[in-house]
């Protein structure tokens, strides 16, 4: 049996100021082509289909078109809701969608409603665990207020159902933060008050756990167990902390004993991300040589000039039109702002307070001329206070 695992589409999301809907549509077209080419038995989508609980209209249309395309091609989809999704909105029409091979698992009552697939070795039960907010589901699951507890209760129901059905091979989709995973800046933290991490051991005995939430593709180790847990990662990068990641979907094959093959298939959609650092004039001089390829990339630039150049973003976009982020980190060691705050008292010279603020914003101390102007302004304000102005 061959399955394709993906997650964290975040339809409707932008990268900084750049909308990603076209790249998302490109990915979804490619995903269906890959599923047909590899003759997969189902595609598993492990949550965060949308980026927001109330997604933009264009994102809803894209998902509707995607569901229709998969149904028309006869490729089953199994989808769970993530923490970015509204379970009610994503699950709307699930009864009708089921008849077309689109299986939406967004509620607790669907925990024991597997999609049963068959191959020459017998049946495989594909179960879905939507994102579980402990406060919302702990009573119904008779669990404690933690992700580990509610996921264990959900997995226990699945194991019991699989045993009753005589299913020796089980696949579970789950949108959760499993301990041991490495995150990225673009993920919304679901760890609140230390209750967010879930132990991988709650999935012991499951053949394959298709995880969603973390945007970097990675395996989660469960020592002493044959269970395979994997995050497919997001198909597109949604922050520059992911600029070095190879985005992929996971293709897995099951034999009679369990997981036989796990393959990461790189995603060809979207622009690459690059980060460059240096002084503005030096970077612009390299735009026609070793940095020429950045013209087709989304770019984050970190300028190290000792003072802020004039119109840096306009000049950068003239050579790299897809520059999205501009940060300033001047050469040299910047004082610790906490140390600066500790120096402030009610009797601190106001000019020194203003100088520290300038240094905090510009990341370099003010020049002598700037200090002179600050002193003149402070003295003018003090004279105004004394005069009652």
Secondary structure per residue as TSV (DSSP state, phi and psi in degrees):
chain	resnum	aa	ss	phi	psi
A	1	X	-	360.0	140.1
A	2	X	E	-122.3	127.3
A	3	X	E	-127.3	149.8
A	4	X	E	-117.2	125.0
A	5	X	E	-113.6	126.0
A	6	X	E	-143.0	168.0
A	7	X	B	-165.9	173.6
A	8	X	-	54.3	52.4
A	9	X	-	-69.3	-36.4
A	10	X	-	52.0	50.2
A	11	X	B	-59.3	131.2
A	12	X	T	97.3	-4.1
A	13	X	-	-82.7	152.0
A	14	X	E	-111.4	158.8
A	15	X	E	-103.1	109.1
A	16	X	T	54.0	-117.2
A	17	X	T	-99.4	6.1
A	18	X	E	-99.8	113.5
A	19	X	E	-60.0	144.3
A	20	X	-	-115.1	10.9
A	21	X	H	-62.3	-38.7
A	22	X	H	-64.4	-42.8
A	23	X	H	-66.2	-36.8
A	24	X	H	-64.8	-40.9
A	25	X	H	-64.5	-39.4
A	26	X	H	-61.3	-43.1
A	27	X	H	-62.1	-45.7
A	28	X	H	-66.5	-35.7
A	29	X	H	-63.4	-45.0
A	30	X	H	-63.7	-39.1
A	31	X	H	-60.6	-44.7
A	32	X	H	-64.8	-42.0
A	33	X	H	-60.3	-41.4
A	34	X	H	-64.8	-43.2
A	35	X	H	-60.8	-40.6
A	36	X	H	-70.2	-43.9
A	37	X	H	-62.2	-42.2
A	38	X	T	-87.3	-0.9
A	39	X	T	54.0	52.8
A	40	X	-	-77.0	153.0
A	41	X	S	-83.5	-23.8
A	42	X	E	-168.5	156.6
A	43	X	E	-110.9	130.1
A	44	X	E	-105.9	126.9
A	45	X	E	-119.1	107.6
A	46	X	E	-94.0	52.5
A	47	X	S	91.2	170.0
A	48	X	-	52.8	52.4
A	49	X	-	-65.6	-47.0
A	50	X	B	-98.8	165.3
A	51	X	S	-91.0	-21.4
A	52	X	S	-135.5	154.6
A	53	X	S	-61.9	-34.1
A	54	X	S	-112.9	89.9
A	55	X	-	-74.7	156.7
A	56	X	-	-65.4	156.1
A	57	X	H	-57.0	-40.8
A	58	X	H	-62.3	-35.9
A	59	X	H	-68.9	-38.9
A	60	X	H	-63.8	-42.2
A	61	X	H	-62.6	-41.1
A	62	X	H	-63.4	-42.9
A	63	X	H	-66.6	-39.7
A	64	X	H	-60.6	-45.5
A	65	X	H	-62.5	-38.0
A	66	X	H	-66.5	-46.5
A	67	X	H	-59.1	-43.1
A	68	X	H	-63.4	-40.6
A	69	X	H	-65.9	-43.0
A	70	X	H	-66.1	-42.4
A	71	X	H	-63.1	-41.2
A	72	X	H	-66.1	-32.4
A	73	X	H	-83.6	-6.4
A	74	X	T	73.4	26.9
A	75	X	-	-103.5	111.5
A	76	X	-	-65.3	143.7
A	77	X	E	-118.9	135.4
A	78	X	E	-118.7	122.3
A	79	X	E	-129.2	132.3
A	80	X	E	-114.9	156.0
A	81	X	-	-84.2	149.1
A	82	X	-	-111.3	-175.3
A	83	X	T	-70.5	-20.5
A	84	X	T	-82.3	-20.6
A	85	X	S	-85.0	153.1
A	86	X	-	-87.6	116.2
A	87	X	H	-59.3	-37.7
A	88	X	H	-67.4	-45.6
A	89	X	H	-68.9	-43.8
A	90	X	H	-65.6	-33.6
A	91	X	T	-85.7	0.9
A	92	X	T	-59.9	132.6
A	93	X	T	74.1	20.5
A	94	X	H	-63.4	-30.4
A	95	X	H	-65.4	-42.6
A	96	X	H	-69.4	-40.3
A	97	X	H	-63.6	-35.1
A	98	X	H	-56.7	-38.3
A	99	X	T	-65.4	-18.9
A	100	X	T	-101.4	7.9
A	101	X	T	86.5	13.2
A	102	X	E	-105.0	107.1
A	103	X	E	-105.2	106.5
A	104	X	E	-98.5	120.2
A	105	X	E	-116.1	95.3
A	106	X	-	-126.0	2.0
A	107	X	S	-132.2	161.9
A	108	X	G	-66.6	-33.0
A	109	X	G	-68.6	-11.6
A	110	X	G	-88.6	-2.7
A	111	X	T	-57.8	-36.6
A	112	X	T	-106.3	30.8
A	113	X	-	-122.4	77.1
A	114	X	-	-76.0	155.1
A	115	X	E	-88.4	115.9
A	116	X	E	-97.1	119.1
A	117	X	E	-111.6	151.1
A	118	X	E	-125.6	143.7
A	119	X	E	-137.6	-168.1
A	120	X	T	-67.1	-14.7
A	121	X	T	-96.8	-3.6
A	122	X	E	123.7	-156.3
A	123	X	E	-94.9	150.1
A	124	X	E	-123.5	128.3
A	125	X	E	-95.4	120.8
A	126	X	E	-104.5	113.4
A	127	X	E	-110.2	152.0
A	128	X	E	-122.8	129.4
A	129	X	E	-112.6	108.5
A	130	X	-	-67.4	169.3
A	131	X	-	-57.8	128.7
A	132	X	-	-111.2	113.1
A	133	X	-	-84.5	115.9
A	134	X	H	-51.4	-44.7
A	135	X	H	-60.7	-29.4
A	136	X	H	-85.5	-26.0
A	137	X	H	-121.7	-5.9
A	138	X	H	-61.3	-36.6
A	139	X	H	-68.4	-46.2
A	140	X	H	-65.8	-31.1
A	141	X	H	-92.9	-0.9
A	142	X	T	53.8	48.1
A	143	X	-	-121.6	169.4
A	144	X	-	-84.8	171.3
A	145	X	S	-83.5	73.5
A	146	X	S	-158.1	155.5
A	147	X	H	-66.4	-36.9
A	148	X	H	-59.6	-44.7
A	149	X	H	-67.5	-46.1
A	150	X	H	-70.5	-34.9
A	151	X	H	-69.3	-37.4
A	152	X	H	-63.1	-42.7
A	153	X	H	-63.0	-40.8
A	154	X	H	-65.8	-43.9
A	155	X	H	-65.7	-34.5
A	156	X	H	-62.1	-41.3
A	157	X	H	-62.4	-40.2
A	158	X	H	-67.3	-44.8
A	159	X	H	-61.2	-40.7
A	160	X	H	-66.1	-40.8
A	161	X	H	-66.1	-41.9
A	162	X	H	-63.5	-39.8
A	163	X	H	-64.4	-40.7
A	164	X	H	-64.4	-34.6
A	165	X	H	-85.2	-7.1
A	166	X	T	73.2	30.6
A	167	X	-	-92.0	111.8
A	168	X	S	-86.5	-18.0
A	169	X	E	-118.1	124.7
A	170	X	E	-132.5	142.3
A	171	X	E	-122.2	132.3
A	172	X	E	-123.8	127.9
A	173	X	E	-91.7	133.9
A	174	X	E	-147.7	134.6
A	175	X	E	-106.2	104.3
A	176	X	S	-162.4	163.8
A	177	X	-	-97.7	101.8
A	178	X	B	-90.9	131.0
A	179	X	T	-53.5	135.5
A	180	X	T	105.6	-11.2
A	181	X	-	-83.2	152.2
A	182	X	-	-104.7	125.5
A	183	X	-	-93.7	-175.1
A	184	X	-	-139.7	167.9
A	185	X	T	-67.3	-19.8
A	186	X	T	-87.1	0.7
A	187	X	S	-92.5	141.1
A	188	X	-	-80.2	125.1
A	189	X	-	-69.7	122.6
A	190	X	-	-102.5	8.8
A	191	X	-	-93.0	104.3
A	192	X	-	-118.0	122.0
A	193	X	T	63.4	25.8
A	194	X	T	78.9	10.4
A	195	X	-	-101.0	5.5
A	196	X	-	-85.1	-33.3
A	197	X	-	-72.4	135.1
A	198	X	B	-111.1	139.9
A	199	X	-	-77.5	136.1
A	200	X	G	-60.9	-26.3
A	201	X	G	-62.9	-18.5
A	202	X	G	-64.0	-20.2
A	203	X	G	-98.4	8.8
A	204	X	T	-56.7	135.7
A	205	X	T	96.8	-13.0
A	206	X	-	-82.7	141.8
A	207	X	S	-67.9	-52.1
A	208	X	E	-141.6	133.9
A	209	X	E	-112.5	112.5
A	210	X	E	-89.8	102.5
A	211	X	E	-95.1	149.3
A	212	X	E	-132.9	160.7
A	213	X	S	125.5	-50.2
A	214	X	-	-81.7	138.9
A	215	X	S	-90.4	-6.7
A	216	X	S	-99.1	130.3
A	217	X	-	-65.4	132.1
A	218	X	E	-168.1	153.4
A	219	X	E	-94.6	148.9
A	220	X	E	-112.2	124.4
A	221	X	-	-84.3	137.4
A	222	X	-	-129.2	94.8
A	223	X	T	-60.0	139.7
A	224	X	T	74.3	13.7
A	225	X	-	-131.2	149.9
A	226	X	-	-86.7	-3.8
A	227	X	-	-65.2	133.3
A	228	X	E	-106.4	122.6
A	229	X	E	-116.3	132.9
A	230	X	E	-148.7	138.1
A	231	X	E	-91.6	124.9
A	232	X	-	-73.2	-26.0
A	233	X	-	80.9	167.0
A	234	X	B	-75.6	151.1
A	235	X	S	-76.0	-19.4
A	236	X	S	-131.1	151.6
A	237	X	-	-77.8	137.4
A	238	X	-	-118.6	8.7
A	239	X	S	-156.6	159.7
A	240	X	G	-73.2	-10.7
A	241	X	G	-68.5	-13.5
A	242	X	G	-100.2	12.6
A	243	X	T	-64.1	-25.5
A	244	X	T	-94.0	0.8
A	245	X	-	-83.2	144.3
A	246	X	-	-95.1	108.5
A	247	X	-	-74.1	139.9
A	248	X	E	-154.9	168.0
A	249	X	E	-114.7	159.7
A	250	X	E	-107.1	123.8
A	251	X	E	-104.0	124.4
A	252	X	E	-127.5	149.6
A	253	X	E	-122.1	136.3
A	254	X	E	-109.8	136.6
A	255	X	E	-113.6	-164.1
A	256	X	T	-68.6	-22.0
A	257	X	T	-93.3	-15.7
A	258	X	E	141.1	-139.4
A	259	X	E	-79.5	120.0
A	260	X	E	-99.5	-37.9
A	261	X	E	-140.1	136.4
A	262	X	E	-128.7	120.4
A	263	X	E	-127.7	129.4
A	264	X	E	-89.8	118.1
A	265	X	E	-102.3	113.2
A	266	X	E	-60.0	142.3
A	267	X	-	-90.3	125.5
A	268	X	-	-89.1	7.8
A	269	X	-	-93.1	156.7
A	270	X	S	84.2	164.1
A	271	X	-	-83.7	146.9
A	272	X	-	-70.5	157.2
A	273	X	E	-107.1	138.5
A	274	X	E	-136.3	149.0
A	275	X	E	-123.9	134.7
A	276	X	E	-131.0	152.3
A	277	X	E	-137.2	140.0
A	278	X	E	156.3	-175.2
A	279	X	-	-80.9	148.4
A	280	X	H	-56.5	-50.4
A	281	X	H	-63.1	-37.3
A	282	X	H	-65.4	-42.1
A	283	X	H	-66.3	-42.5
A	284	X	H	-63.7	-34.7
A	285	X	H	-67.1	-27.1
A	286	X	H	-89.7	-4.4
A	287	X	T	-63.7	-23.7
A	288	X	T	-98.9	1.7
A	289	X	T	-120.5	-107.0
A	290	X	T	-72.8	-15.2
A	291	X	T	-107.6	16.8
A	292	X	G	-62.4	-32.3
A	293	X	G	-66.9	-13.7
A	294	X	G	-69.8	-11.5
A	295	X	G	-62.8	-23.7
A	296	X	G	-102.9	6.2
A	297	X	S	-110.1	158.1
A	298	X	E	-78.7	132.7
A	299	X	E	-125.6	136.8
A	300	X	E	-111.0	126.7
A	301	X	E	-113.4	131.6
A	302	X	E	-114.4	110.9
A	303	X	E	-88.8	134.8
A	304	X	-	-108.5	12.8
A	305	X	-	-57.3	143.0
A	306	X	S	-64.8	-25.6
A	307	X	S	-135.1	157.7
A	308	X	-	-71.6	125.0
A	309	X	-	-70.9	163.6
A	310	X	T	-78.5	135.2
A	311	X	T	48.0	51.7
A	312	X	H	-66.5	-40.4
A	313	X	H	-65.4	-41.8
A	314	X	H	-61.2	-41.8
A	315	X	H	-69.4	-37.3
A	316	X	H	-68.2	-42.3
A	317	X	H	-70.0	-17.7
A	318	X	H	-67.2	-27.8
A	319	X	H	-107.7	-31.5
A	320	X	-	-125.0	89.3
A	321	X	T	-63.8	-16.9
A	322	X	T	-104.4	27.9
A	323	X	E	-67.9	123.7
A	324	X	E	-110.4	-34.0
A	325	X	E	-128.9	133.8
A	326	X	E	-129.0	119.7
A	327	X	E	-121.1	158.2
A	328	X	E	-120.9	123.2
A	329	X	-	-139.0	84.4
A	330	X	-	-58.2	150.7
A	331	X	S	-58.6	147.2
A	332	X	S	105.8	168.2
A	333	X	-	-88.2	127.3
A	334	X	-	-91.8	133.0
A	335	X	-	-60.7	151.3
A	336	X	-	-70.2	121.9
A	337	X	H	-62.1	-29.5
A	338	X	H	-64.9	-37.1
A	339	X	H	-64.9	-41.0
A	340	X	H	-60.9	-44.3
A	341	X	H	-62.6	-35.5
A	342	X	H	-66.1	-22.1
A	343	X	H	-80.5	-16.9
A	344	X	-	-80.7	134.1
A	345	X	-	-135.0	177.9
A	346	X	T	-66.9	-19.7
A	347	X	T	-102.3	5.5
A	348	X	S	-62.7	137.5
A	349	X	-	-55.8	124.5
A	350	X	H	-55.3	-31.5
A	351	X	H	-64.6	-38.0
A	352	X	H	-66.7	-38.8
A	353	X	H	-61.0	-45.7
A	354	X	H	-64.5	-37.8
A	355	X	H	-64.8	-39.9
A	356	X	H	-64.9	-36.9
A	357	X	H	-65.2	-44.2
A	358	X	H	-60.0	-42.0
A	359	X	H	-65.6	-36.9
A	360	X	H	-65.9	-40.4
A	361	X	H	-76.4	-48.2
A	362	X	H	-87.9	-11.7
A	363	X	S	67.3	12.5
A	364	X	S	-141.3	149.4
A	365	X	-	-63.4	152.9
A	366	X	-	-66.3	151.0
A	367	X	-	-74.0	171.2
A	368	X	H	-61.0	-39.4
A	369	X	H	-65.6	-38.8
A	370	X	H	-66.9	-38.4
A	371	X	H	-64.1	-39.1
A	372	X	H	-61.4	-43.9
A	373	X	H	-64.9	-42.0
A	374	X	H	-60.0	-41.6
A	375	X	H	-65.1	-41.2
A	376	X	H	-62.0	-41.3
A	377	X	H	-67.3	-42.2
A	378	X	H	-63.0	-43.9
A	379	X	H	-64.8	-37.7
A	380	X	H	-63.8	-42.0
A	381	X	H	-65.4	-39.5
A	382	X	H	-66.3	-39.6
A	383	X	H	-64.9	-36.0
A	384	X	H	-65.3	-39.8
A	385	X	H	-63.6	-42.6
A	386	X	H	-65.7	-31.7
A	387	X	T	-86.9	-2.8
A	388	X	T	77.0	20.7
A	389	X	-	-83.7	360.0
